[in-house]
Amino acid sequence: MAALAAPTLARRRLKTALHGRLWPFLVPSGLVIGCVLLYPLGYALYLSLFRYELGTNTQEFIFLGNYSALLQEARFWESLARTTGIVLSAVGLEFSLGLAIAYGLYRLTYGVRVFNMLLFLPHIVTPVVAALFLRWIFMGRWGLLSAGLLGLGFFPPDFLGNPFWARITVVLADAWQFTPFMILVLYAGLNTVDQSQIEAAQIDGAGIWTLLFHIMLPAIRPLIVFVLAIRIMDAFRFFDQIYVLTSGGPGTATETITMYTYALAFRLLEIGKASALGVLTLIVSASLIALMIAAIYWRERERI
C-alpha cells in the first residue's frame, strides 16, 4: 500500500509545485480582461453617479439621481419592454430554427459539411453590411420583396415604415444573421450525446422526436443554457442592424434600450445618464438570463 501511495503523493506535490509556478502566465490575460472589461465597467459605474454632459468641464455628484430619473421616465420603460419583446422573439426564433436544422443535419447521412458551411455564411457577414442588404430587400415599394409581391398582384405592407411590420423585420433580420450560430453550436452538442443511450431508446421503440426531447436535449442542457445566455446578452446590445434598417423608427417603434442609450450619450450628450442606463441594461439582461436558467433547471429540481 505504501508503494502505491508514494507515486500518488509525488504527483500531488508536482501538481502543487506547477500550480505555484504557472500562475504568472495568467497575468497577461488578467491585464487584458481588466483593461477591456473591468475598467470600462468601473468607469461607467463611476460616471453614472454624476450629472455630466459632454462638452462641459463640470461633474456634479448626484449619487443615484440618474437611476431615479430613468426609472421615472416612460420612455425608459417603453424601450425596455420593446427591447425585451424583440430579444425574446429573436432568440426564441433562432433557437427553434437552429434546433430543427441542427437535428436535421444530425440525421443527415451525406453532405453535412457542405450544408453546414452554406448555412453558416450569413453569420460571417458584418451586421452593418447584412443590414444594408436586408434594407434593400424590405424597402417599401422599391425593395426586392415588395417588388416581387407587386409583380404577383399583392399589395405589400410598408415593412420598414409600419410599426408592426418594422418590429417583425428587425426580428427576422437578427434571426437571419444569428441562426447559423445556433445551428453550429447545437449540431456540435447533439453529436456529443452518448450513443448507447440513443441505441437503448431506439430498442425501446422511441421515435425521432422522443429521442430529441427526452434523450438528447436533457443531455445537452448545459450547452443550451450557454448558447441562450450568449445570444440574450448579445441581443440586448442590438444596435447596428436597427440603426441601418429603421434608425429606431417609425417614431420609436423599434427603439431598443441601446438606441436610447445612444441618443442620450451622443445626441443629448448626457453621459452620466447614458452610463446609468448602460448599468441598468446590464442588470436587466443578467436578471433575464438568471430567470432563463432557473426555468430550464426547474423540472430537474422538482425531481430531486
N, C-alpha and C positions, 0 to 999 in steps of 0.2 A: 504493500500500500504506500509505503514511504517513497518507493521508487517511482510510482505513478504520480504521486503528488508533487514531486520535485520539478518535473517539466512544466506542470501547470503553474506552479508558483513562479518559475522562471519566466514564463510567458507573461504573467500578470505584471511582474516587475519591469519587463521590457516594454510592455504597453504603457505603463505609467511613466517610464522614462521618456518614451517617444512623445506622449501627450505633453509632457513638460517642455520638450524641445520644439515641438511643431507649432505651438500657439503663435509665435511671431509671424507665421505665414498668413494668419488671419488679419493682420494689421492692415495691409493694403486694401483688402475687401472692406474692412470696417471703416477705413477712411473714405472710400468711395461712397459707401452707404450713408455715412454721416454727412458728406458734402452734398450728395444728390437728393437724399430723402429727409434726413433728420433736421438739417439746418434750415431748408425751406419751410418745413412744417413748424419748427420752433419760431421762425421769423414771422410766419403767418399768424401764429397764436399771439405773438407779441404785438403785431400791428392791429389785430382785431380788438385790442383793448384801448385803442386810441382813436380819436377823431382826426383823421389825417387825409387831406385832399392833395392830390398830386399837383405839383407846381408851387405849393406853399411850403414855407420853412417851419411852420408851427405844428406841433403834435400835442393835442390835449388829451390827457389821460381820463377816460370815462369808464374804465373797468368793463362792465357788461352792458354798457349803453348801446353798443352796436347790435348785440344779440337781442336786446329788448326791443329795439326799433324794428329789427327784421321780423321778429315773432308777432309784431302788431300790424305788419303790412299784409294787406290782402294779396298783393302781387307775389309775395314770397310763397304763401300757401297755395296760390293757384299754380305757380311754376313748379312747386314741389309735387303737387298732385298730378300735374301734366307729365312731369318727368317720370314719376313712379309708374304711371299708366303706360308710357312709351317703353320704359325699361322692361316691365313685366311682359308686355305684349311681344316686344322684340326678342327677348331672351327665351320666352316660352315657345315662340315660333321657331327660333333657331334650334332649341333643344329637341323639339318634336321632329322637325325635318332632319336634323342631324342624326338622331337616334334611328329613325326609319331608314335613312340612306345608309348609315353605318351597318345596320343589321342586314340590309340587302347586300352590301358589299361582303359582309362576313359569310353569307350563304352563297355568294357567287363563286363559281369554280374557276373561270378564266377571265382574264382582263382586269383583275382587281387593281393592279398598279397603274394601268393606263387610266382607268376611271378615277382613281384617287388623285392622280396628277391633274386631270382635266377639271375635277371638282374643286381642287384647291386653288386654281388660277385666280378667281375673284378676290381671294384673301391677300394675294400678292400685290394687287393694285393699290396704290396710295389712296386713302379715303377721299382726298380732295379731287383727284382725277376721276375716281369712281363716281363721285357726286356730280361732276360735270357731265359724264356720260348719262347718268340717270336723269339729270335735269333736261338733257336733250330728248330723252325718251318720254318723260312725263310732262313736258312743256305744253301748256294749253293751246289747242288748235293746230299749232305748228309742230308739235312733238311727234316722235315716231309712233307712239301708241295712239295718240288722238287722231293722227292722220290715217292710221290703219283702221280704226273704228269708223271714222267718217267714210272711208272707202268701202266698208262693209254695210253702210247705211245706218249706223248707230251714231247718235249724238253723244259725244263723250263728256264726262264731267270735267270741271277745271281741277285737275289733280293737285296743282300747287296753289291755286287761288281760293279753293273752298276749304274752310277749316276742317271739316270731317275728312275729306279726301287727302288733305295735306298731312294730317296725322298718320293716316294709313300709308301714304307714300314714304314718310320718314321711317316707319316701322319696316316696310318692305326693303327700303334701301339698306338699313342696318342688317336685316336678315340676309340679304343677298351678299353682303360683304363678309359676314362673320359666321354664317352657317358652315362654310368649309372648315373652319377651325373646330367646330363641334364635331363634324364628321370625322376628322382626322383623330382627335383625342378619343372619341367614343369607339371608333373602329379599333384603335390600338388597345383600348380597355377590354373590349369583347374578346380579343384574341388572347388575353391573359387568363380567361376563365378556365378552371380545371376541367379538362376533357372527360375525366372519369365521372364527374357529376352530371355532365350533359349526356353521356352514354347511359348512365343509370336511369336518368329521367326518360330518355327515349325508350329504354327497355320497358319502363312502367307505362308507356303509352302517351307521354307528354307530346303535345303539338308544338308547332314553331312559336306560337305566341306564349304558350305556357313556359317554354324554355326561356324566352326572353324576359318575361315579367316575374317569374318565380325562381329562376335559377341564375340567369346572367346578370340582371340588374342589381339584385341584392349583393352579388359577388363584387361588383364594381362600384358600390355605393360611395366609398371614399373618393374615387375618381369623379363621380358625378357631382359631389359636393365641391370638389376643387374647381371643375370646369364652370359650374354655375356661379361660384363665387368670383372667379376671374372675370366672367362676362358681365356680371352685375356691376362690379366695380368699374369696369371699362365703359359699360353703357351709361353709367351716371356721369361720365365725362363726355357724353355725346355732344359734340360741338361742330366739328368741321363739316360733316355732311349736311347738318341742318343749316349751317351758315351759308353754304353754297346753294342748297336746294330752295330754302324758303326765307332765310335770314330771320327766322323766328316767327314769320307771318303765316297767313294773313293776320294782321293785328298782332296778337300774342298767342295765336292758336298752337304754334309749335315752339314757343319759347320755353326751353328747358332751364333748369336751375344753373347750368353752366353759361347759357346765353345771358341770363340775368346777371350772373357774376361778371361777365364780360362787359355788359352795359354799365354796371356800377363802377368798374375799375377804369375802363378806357373811354367811356362816353361821359359819365358824370364825374369821373376822377375821384371817387370816394374810395380810396384804397383801404382804409380801415374797415369800412362796412363790407367791402368786397372780400376782405380776408376773413371776416366773421362769417360771411356766407359760405366761403370755402370750408371752414371748420364745421359748420352745420351740415354741409353736404357730406363730409367725411363721417360724421356721427350718424346721419340718416342711412347712408349706404352700409355702414358697419352693422347697424341695427337690423336692416333688411336681410343682410347675409346671416346674421345670428338667428333670425326667425326662420329663414330657409333651412338652416342646418338643424334647428330644433324640430321643424316639421318633417324633415327627411328621416331623422332618427327617432321620431315619436313612437312608431309601431314597435321598433326594437326595444325601447324602454318599457313599453306596455307588456311585452312578452316576458321580460325579466321580472 
